[in-house]
Amino acid sequence: MRRTGLHIGDDSRFFVWIAVALVVPLLLSAIGAYEITKTLLTALIFTLYSFAGVYVIRRFREQMDIKLMLYGIAGILLFWTADALLQYFRGANLFGWPVQSEGITGIYNRNVWIGYTFAHLAPFFFESLRRWAVKPGRKWVWLLAIPFVMVVMLSGRRAAWITLGLVSSIYLIWLIRHGDIKMRHALVGIVAFVVAIGASVAISPGLEQRVQTTMHAFSGTWEAANAGGAHRLEVWKGAWLLYKESPITGVGAHAYDPVVFERGYTSAKYGHTHLYGLDVLLSTGIIGFVAFMAAFFYLCFKLVQSIKLDQPTLPVWLAAVSIMFPLNAHWSFYAPRPASLLLMLVILAFAVAAHHRANQT
């Protein structure tokens, strides 16, 4: 930027608006934030990514190797897939990190986040398989989706299962509409998907028990639904009570824990709200929530547009929508690692879209 200046072109203008929608409410919430230092640091992270995004979008518009990006991400995911399955069957992965009682962790050592990460990056993985499978004699590469899905299942994270299911369904609809796959092939893919899930449940008694516990959430009672949803009803209730203390500008980032527990709103410490939309509402108030939803709906618009116009940019918009989905319950929206993944995927979506438009013109 020092050499070329901060030029906001047509390709990055809407990205800048999304960045403003995420950063400004954070700065406003810092006025009365319970954790003002953490709130300002979070705003700094979002701001730096925003500046970087403007440059990346501009640079990638002119020069970008889409195939290298897709195959590179797919290669990394396949490597970590093998590592995670090695951890499950041998008891430890390549680094000697043992499997946890809650599920396989692979790359993340003690944290059971691999399923979440895989689910959000699945559009890149599926798109790379599609591009590889169109080559003569390469239809078999779709079988690589089976171990990939097994890792998500064996991670034991229900939010990862739901995210992967939604992402896969939307991508399959696009494939059928795009004309790159016939209905009978789609049915074969669905069967393979079910086989991967069935195999995961069959080899993991703990996973089968977790599925059964999840089904209790549909029993109709508060206690069963709260237990089936990993006590999320109590978590959300506590967040709502804290939100009402500052409904306009919010209480700032990272205020949920331990404030909610100290106020007596929950019976235990839960770390964060376990719901992106509620996390934004609590942290930045109604101002931040409205801005967040406006940004999310714009990403949804670009996703729908990609489906309707049969554009190859669908995978990147799908990844961006999945990471910004308001009902995501697995991370804190403002935590450094999820925020980095969120912003990188949004930047990449705009960059790929800009490159696509440049090639068309």
C-alpha positions as CSV (number, residue, x, y, z in Angstrom):
1,M,0.0,0.0,0.0
2,R,2.9,2.3,0.7
3,R,4.1,1.8,-2.9
4,T,0.8,1.8,-4.8
5,G,-1.7,3.5,-2.4
6,L,-5.0,2.3,-1.0
7,H,-7.1,2.1,-4.1
8,I,-10.5,0.7,-3.6
9,G,-11.8,-0.5,-6.9
10,D,-15.2,-1.9,-8.0
11,D,-14.0,-5.5,-7.1
12,S,-13.3,-4.6,-3.5
13,R,-15.9,-2.0,-2.7
14,F,-18.5,-4.4,-1.3
15,F,-15.7,-6.2,0.7
16,V,-14.9,-2.8,2.3
17,W,-18.5,-2.3,3.2
18,I,-18.5,-5.8,4.9
19,A,-15.3,-4.9,6.7
20,V,-16.8,-1.6,7.9
21,A,-20.0,-3.5,9.1
22,L,-17.8,-5.8,11.2
23,V,-15.3,-3.3,12.5
24,V,-17.3,-0.1,13.4
25,P,-19.7,-1.9,15.8
26,L,-16.7,-3.3,17.6
27,L,-15.3,0.1,18.1
28,L,-18.6,1.5,19.3
29,S,-18.9,-1.4,21.8
30,A,-15.5,-0.5,23.2
31,I,-17.1,2.5,24.8
32,G,-18.8,0.4,27.5
33,A,-17.0,-2.9,26.9
34,Y,-16.4,-5.2,29.9
35,E,-13.2,-6.3,28.3
36,I,-12.1,-3.1,26.5
37,T,-8.5,-4.3,25.8
38,K,-9.7,-7.6,24.2
39,T,-12.4,-5.7,22.3
40,L,-9.9,-3.2,20.8
41,L,-7.4,-6.0,19.9
42,T,-10.2,-7.8,18.1
43,A,-11.1,-4.7,16.2
44,L,-7.4,-4.3,15.3
45,I,-7.3,-7.9,13.9
46,F,-10.4,-7.2,11.8
47,T,-9.0,-3.9,10.6
48,L,-5.7,-5.4,9.5
49,Y,-7.4,-8.2,7.6
50,S,-9.6,-5.5,6.0
51,F,-6.6,-3.6,4.7
52,A,-4.9,-6.8,3.5
53,G,-8.1,-7.9,1.8
54,V,-8.2,-4.8,-0.4
55,Y,-4.7,-5.5,-1.7
56,V,-5.2,-9.3,-2.1
57,I,-8.4,-8.7,-4.1
58,R,-6.7,-6.2,-6.4
59,R,-3.6,-8.4,-6.9
60,F,-5.6,-11.6,-7.5
61,R,-7.8,-9.9,-10.0
62,E,-4.8,-9.5,-12.2
63,Q,-3.0,-12.8,-11.5
64,M,-4.3,-15.9,-9.8
65,D,-3.8,-19.6,-10.3
66,I,-7.2,-21.1,-9.3
67,K,-6.2,-24.7,-9.9
68,L,-3.1,-24.3,-7.7
69,M,-5.2,-22.9,-4.9
70,L,-7.9,-25.7,-5.1
71,Y,-5.4,-28.5,-5.5
72,G,-3.2,-27.1,-2.8
73,I,-6.1,-26.9,-0.3
74,A,-7.3,-30.4,-1.3
75,G,-3.8,-31.8,-0.9
76,I,-3.4,-30.2,2.6
77,L,-6.8,-31.6,3.6
78,L,-6.0,-35.1,2.4
79,F,-2.8,-35.1,4.3
80,W,-4.6,-34.1,7.5
81,T,-7.3,-36.6,6.7
82,A,-4.7,-39.4,6.6
83,D,-3.1,-38.0,9.8
84,A,-6.4,-37.9,11.7
85,L,-7.4,-41.4,10.6
86,L,-4.0,-42.7,11.7
87,Q,-4.6,-41.1,15.0
88,Y,-8.0,-42.9,15.4
89,F,-6.8,-46.3,14.3
90,R,-3.3,-46.3,15.8
91,G,-4.1,-44.1,18.9
92,A,-1.7,-41.3,17.9
93,N,-1.0,-39.2,14.8
94,L,2.3,-38.4,13.1
95,F,3.2,-36.0,15.9
96,G,2.4,-38.5,18.7
97,W,-0.7,-36.6,19.7
98,P,-3.2,-39.1,21.2
99,V,-6.9,-39.3,20.3
100,Q,-9.2,-37.6,22.8
101,S,-12.2,-39.2,24.4
102,E,-14.5,-36.7,22.7
103,G,-13.2,-37.5,19.2
104,I,-10.2,-37.3,16.9
105,T,-8.3,-34.0,16.9
106,G,-5.6,-34.6,14.3
107,I,-3.8,-31.3,13.5
108,Y,-5.3,-29.5,16.6
109,N,-3.8,-31.8,19.2
110,R,-6.1,-31.4,22.3
111,N,-8.8,-29.3,20.6
112,V,-11.6,-31.0,18.7
113,W,-11.8,-28.5,15.9
114,I,-10.7,-30.5,12.9
115,G,-14.3,-31.4,12.0
116,Y,-15.4,-27.7,12.0
117,T,-12.4,-26.7,9.8
118,F,-13.0,-29.5,7.4
119,A,-16.7,-28.7,7.1
120,H,-16.0,-25.1,6.2
121,L,-13.3,-25.9,3.7
122,A,-15.3,-28.7,2.1
123,P,-16.4,-26.6,-0.9
124,F,-12.7,-26.2,-2.0
125,F,-12.1,-30.0,-1.5
126,F,-15.2,-31.0,-3.5
127,E,-14.5,-28.5,-6.3
128,S,-10.9,-29.9,-6.6
129,L,-12.3,-33.4,-6.8
130,R,-14.8,-32.3,-9.5
131,R,-12.1,-30.8,-11.6
132,W,-9.9,-33.8,-11.2
133,A,-12.7,-36.2,-11.9
134,V,-13.6,-34.7,-15.3
135,K,-10.3,-36.0,-16.7
136,P,-10.4,-39.4,-18.5
137,G,-10.2,-42.3,-16.1
138,R,-10.3,-40.2,-12.9
139,K,-13.9,-40.8,-11.8
140,W,-12.5,-42.8,-8.9
141,V,-11.2,-39.6,-7.2
142,W,-14.7,-39.0,-5.7
143,L,-13.9,-42.0,-3.4
144,L,-11.5,-39.7,-1.6
145,A,-14.6,-37.9,-0.1
146,I,-15.3,-41.0,2.0
147,P,-12.3,-40.7,4.4
148,F,-12.8,-36.9,4.4
149,V,-16.4,-37.3,5.6
150,M,-15.3,-40.0,8.1
151,V,-12.9,-37.5,9.8
152,V,-15.7,-35.0,10.2
153,M,-17.9,-37.7,11.7
154,L,-15.2,-39.1,14.0
155,S,-14.4,-35.7,15.3
156,G,-17.7,-36.1,17.3
157,R,-18.8,-32.5,16.7
158,R,-22.5,-32.3,15.9
159,A,-22.2,-28.7,14.6
160,A,-19.5,-30.0,12.1
161,W,-21.9,-32.7,10.9
162,I,-24.7,-30.1,10.3
163,T,-22.4,-27.7,8.6
164,L,-21.0,-30.4,6.3
165,G,-24.5,-31.6,5.5
166,L,-25.7,-28.2,4.5
167,V,-22.5,-27.4,2.5
168,S,-22.6,-30.7,0.7
169,S,-26.3,-30.4,-0.2
170,I,-25.9,-26.9,-1.7
171,Y,-22.8,-28.0,-3.6
172,L,-24.7,-31.1,-5.0
173,I,-27.6,-28.9,-6.1
174,W,-25.1,-26.7,-8.0
175,L,-23.4,-29.7,-9.6
176,I,-26.7,-31.1,-10.9
177,R,-27.8,-27.6,-12.2
178,H,-24.3,-26.9,-13.6
179,G,-24.6,-30.0,-15.8
180,D,-21.3,-31.6,-14.6
181,I,-23.0,-34.5,-12.9
182,K,-26.0,-36.6,-13.8
183,M,-28.7,-37.6,-11.3
184,R,-27.6,-41.2,-11.1
185,H,-24.1,-40.1,-10.3
186,A,-25.5,-37.8,-7.6
187,L,-27.3,-40.7,-6.1
188,V,-24.1,-42.7,-6.1
189,G,-22.5,-39.8,-4.3
190,I,-25.2,-39.7,-1.7
191,V,-24.9,-43.4,-1.1
192,A,-21.1,-43.0,-0.6
193,F,-21.8,-40.2,1.8
194,V,-24.2,-42.4,3.8
195,V,-21.7,-45.3,3.7
196,A,-19.0,-43.0,5.2
197,I,-21.4,-41.9,8.0
198,G,-22.4,-45.5,8.6
199,A,-18.8,-46.7,8.7
200,S,-17.9,-44.0,11.2
201,V,-20.8,-44.9,13.5
202,A,-20.0,-48.7,13.1
203,I,-16.4,-48.4,14.2
204,S,-17.0,-45.9,17.0
205,P,-19.3,-46.9,19.8
206,G,-18.9,-43.4,21.4
207,L,-20.1,-41.8,18.1
208,E,-23.2,-44.0,18.1
209,Q,-24.0,-42.9,21.7
210,R,-23.5,-39.2,20.7
211,V,-25.9,-39.5,17.9
212,Q,-28.5,-41.1,20.2
213,T,-28.0,-38.3,22.7
214,T,-28.5,-35.7,20.0
215,M,-31.9,-37.1,19.1
216,H,-33.1,-36.3,22.7
217,A,-33.1,-32.6,21.6
218,F,-36.3,-33.4,19.7
219,S,-38.2,-34.9,22.7
220,G,-40.0,-31.6,23.5
221,T,-38.9,-31.0,27.1
222,W,-36.5,-28.3,28.3
223,E,-34.3,-30.7,30.2
224,A,-34.0,-33.2,27.4
225,A,-33.5,-30.6,24.7
226,N,-30.9,-28.8,26.9
227,A,-29.0,-32.1,27.5
228,G,-29.3,-33.2,23.9
229,G,-27.9,-29.8,22.7
230,A,-24.9,-29.9,25.1
231,H,-26.7,-27.4,27.5
232,R,-26.9,-24.8,24.8
233,L,-30.3,-23.6,25.9
234,E,-28.8,-22.6,29.2
235,V,-25.9,-21.0,27.4
236,W,-28.1,-19.0,25.1
237,K,-30.4,-17.9,28.0
238,G,-27.4,-16.6,29.9
239,A,-26.1,-14.7,26.9
240,W,-29.5,-13.1,26.4
241,L,-29.7,-11.9,30.0
242,L,-26.2,-10.4,29.7
243,Y,-27.2,-8.7,26.3
244,K,-30.1,-6.9,28.0
245,E,-27.5,-5.0,30.1
246,S,-26.4,-3.1,27.0
247,P,-28.7,-3.8,24.1
248,I,-27.7,-0.9,21.8
249,T,-23.9,-1.2,21.5
250,G,-23.3,-4.5,23.3
251,V,-20.9,-5.4,26.1
252,G,-17.8,-5.8,23.9
253,A,-16.0,-8.9,22.6
254,H,-15.0,-11.8,24.9
255,A,-17.3,-10.7,27.7
256,Y,-19.4,-13.9,28.0
257,D,-16.9,-15.8,30.1
258,P,-16.7,-15.4,33.0
259,V,-19.2,-12.5,33.4
260,V,-22.3,-14.6,32.7
261,F,-21.3,-17.2,35.3
262,E,-20.4,-14.5,37.8
263,R,-23.8,-12.9,37.3
264,G,-25.4,-16.3,38.1
265,Y,-27.0,-16.5,34.7
266,T,-25.6,-20.0,34.1
267,S,-24.8,-22.9,36.4
268,A,-21.3,-23.4,34.9
269,K,-18.7,-21.7,32.7
270,Y,-19.3,-22.3,29.0
271,G,-16.6,-20.1,27.3
272,H,-18.8,-18.4,24.7
273,T,-22.4,-18.1,23.4
274,H,-22.2,-21.1,21.1
275,L,-24.1,-19.2,18.4
276,Y,-22.6,-16.7,16.0
277,G,-25.6,-14.4,15.7
278,L,-26.1,-14.3,19.5
279,D,-22.4,-13.7,20.0
280,V,-22.5,-10.7,17.6
281,L,-25.7,-9.4,19.3
282,L,-24.2,-9.7,22.8
283,S,-20.8,-8.2,21.8
284,T,-21.9,-5.3,19.5
285,G,-25.6,-4.9,20.3
286,I,-28.4,-4.4,17.9
287,I,-26.2,-2.0,15.8
288,G,-23.6,-4.7,15.2
289,F,-26.2,-7.4,14.7
290,V,-28.0,-5.5,11.9
291,A,-24.7,-4.8,10.2
292,F,-23.6,-8.4,10.5
293,M,-26.9,-9.7,9.0
294,A,-26.6,-7.2,6.2
295,A,-23.1,-8.5,5.4
296,F,-24.3,-12.1,5.7
297,F,-27.3,-11.6,3.3
298,Y,-25.0,-10.0,0.7
299,L,-22.8,-13.2,0.8
300,C,-26.0,-15.3,0.5
301,F,-27.0,-13.1,-2.5
302,K,-23.7,-13.8,-4.2
303,L,-24.1,-17.5,-3.5
304,V,-27.6,-17.7,-5.0
305,Q,-26.4,-15.7,-8.0
306,S,-23.6,-18.2,-8.5
307,I,-26.1,-21.0,-8.5
308,K,-28.5,-19.2,-10.9
309,L,-25.9,-18.1,-13.3
310,D,-23.9,-21.4,-13.2
311,Q,-20.8,-19.5,-12.1
312,P,-17.6,-21.4,-11.1
313,T,-17.3,-19.0,-8.1
314,L,-19.9,-20.9,-6.1
315,P,-17.4,-22.9,-4.0
316,V,-15.7,-19.8,-2.6
317,W,-19.0,-18.0,-1.9
318,L,-20.3,-21.2,-0.3
319,A,-17.3,-21.4,2.0
320,A,-17.7,-17.7,3.0
321,V,-21.4,-18.2,3.7
322,S,-20.8,-21.3,5.8
323,I,-18.2,-19.6,8.0
324,M,-20.4,-16.6,8.6
325,F,-23.7,-18.5,9.1
326,P,-25.5,-16.9,12.1
327,L,-26.5,-20.3,13.5
328,N,-22.9,-21.6,13.7
329,A,-22.6,-22.9,17.3
330,H,-19.1,-24.3,17.5
331,W,-16.8,-21.2,17.9
332,S,-16.9,-17.7,19.3
333,F,-17.3,-15.3,16.3
334,Y,-14.6,-13.0,17.6
335,A,-12.0,-15.6,18.7
336,P,-8.7,-15.0,16.9
337,R,-8.6,-18.4,15.0
338,P,-12.2,-18.5,13.8
339,A,-12.0,-14.7,12.9
340,S,-8.9,-15.3,10.9
341,L,-10.5,-18.2,9.0
342,L,-13.7,-16.2,8.5
343,L,-11.8,-13.2,7.1
344,M,-9.5,-15.2,4.9
345,L,-12.4,-17.1,3.3
346,V,-14.4,-13.9,2.7
347,I,-11.3,-12.2,1.2
348,L,-10.7,-15.3,-1.0
349,A,-14.3,-15.3,-2.2
350,F,-14.1,-11.7,-3.4
351,A,-10.6,-12.3,-4.9
352,V,-11.8,-15.3,-6.9
353,A,-14.9,-13.5,-8.0
354,A,-12.8,-10.5,-9.2
355,H,-10.5,-12.8,-11.1
356,H,-13.5,-14.5,-12.8
357,R,-15.0,-11.1,-13.8
358,A,-11.6,-10.0,-15.2
359,N,-11.3,-13.1,-17.3
360,Q,-14.8,-12.7,-18.7
361,T,-14.2,-9.1,-19.8
